[in-house]
Amino acid sequence: MSIVEMKVPVIGESIKEVTLSQWLKSDGDMVALDEAICEFESDKATLEFPAEAAGKLIHVAKEGEDLEIGALVAKIDTSVAVNAGSNDAPAPVTKSEAPKEEPAAPASSPEPAKADSYASGHPSPAAAKILKENDIDPATVSGKGKDGRVTKADAVEAVANKEVAPKAAPAPAPPAKSDFSRGEERKRMSRMRRTIADRLVRAKNQTAMLTTFNEVDLTEVMALRQKYQEKFVAKYGIKLGFMSLFAKACAKVLMEMPEVNARIEGNDLIYHDYVDISIAISTPTGLVVPPIKNVESLDFAAIELKIKDLAGKARNGSLSLDEMQGGTFTITNGGVFGSLVSTPILNEPQSAILGMHAIQERPVAVNGEVKIRPMMYLALSYDHRVIDGSSSVTFLVKVKELLEDPVTMLLDL
């Protein structure tokens, strides 16, 4: 018997442990070289683990088990011939059996049975969650992932198709819960959720975090967008959103105030001559904050395109580990969910985070008169070990001034 041991590979410099979220091949299945056998969930992404040899798969680890880098996951018995129909790997020829000429199948012949097997039995964890939440049978979804497996993108597309399709007759309502129900359900936290929880607690416990507030009148920003939106879309193929304007305003002030763009490392302060802004993106599995690099050197269209690209990758689970690394400052927009005021938590090791909120028309005093203006509360949470109170307030005031007179930002005044 010839056995190949499959161990958790080195995934990233900062990743020390992963969770075996799902087996894609059953114990005892025949697998081909490079065929995905399971999925790992790391702190930042879900990754497929390919077979390192062809043969019979022997499970060692269990679904949901936490594994350190280098831990044994499975074994592959390479002395057992791979079934002829398993992917494109040829079956090893034993001494007692001579090669046989088999009639070649037509090149265009599909393999629906295999694709259906993956679609109905092996959607990715995120895809399975999306399909379950939207009451979609995985067997009805055609997978476009490796070997026909259903990916997050497939699940999102299926939900979108369901929304535009004619609605069928409503299913009978489930029986109502009895009064004074005391039921409970226990679910294991995903690795990403556990990581988020650990980082938030660490940020609260290990930083001197404080939040300062201000409000901004977005009249001029909204007028700017309304006046030039059509021309902007015609030239760049994307809308001019609020996020690029806020990111550019923050980048300009951060270059003027490097202490807000710094981080603490031991007894040293690390300053940057660039601005990498992490954008908080909500996904089905949790919040991710991939950075847009060198925002100070990008124009508005480039920022909008980068945000769109990162958001799309985040929601379909295709962000690379490199795209998740870094960042010197973070912007989070709770306003898209209706938040009016909040105190965002620091994204370590960064020293500051800006919280945007919902735009509300409110009466404000303008030159001695009461006017109705589109107002937004801004919140800047910062590490008081790095940033003084005067610096935090000054930073927020400067950002406010740029947004209330965006022409000065465009003219770099």
NORKA-V561094 format. One record per run of one state. SS is the DSSP state (h for helix, s for strand, l for the rest). FROM is the first residue (numbers start at 1). TO is the last residue. If there is no record, write none. Layout:
ss:from:to
SS:FROM:TO
SS:FROM:TO
//
This chain:
ss:from:to
l:1:2
s:3:7
l:8:16
s:17:23
l:24:29
s:30:31
l:32:35
s:36:41
l:42:45
s:46:50
l:51:54
s:55:59
l:60:65
s:66:68
l:69:71
s:72:77
l:78:111
h:112:121
l:122:124
h:125:133
l:134:137
h:138:140
l:141:145
h:146:148
l:149:151
h:152:164
l:165:190
h:191:206
l:207:208
s:209:217
l:218:218
h:219:236
l:237:241
h:242:256
l:257:257
h:258:261
l:262:262
s:263:265
l:266:267
s:268:270
l:271:276
s:277:279
l:280:280
s:281:283
l:284:285
s:286:288
l:289:290
s:291:292
l:293:294
h:295:297
l:298:299
h:300:316
l:317:320
h:321:324
l:325:328
s:329:333
h:334:337
l:338:351
s:352:356
l:357:359
s:360:366
l:367:368
s:369:383
l:384:388
h:389:404
l:405:405
h:406:410
l:411:413
//
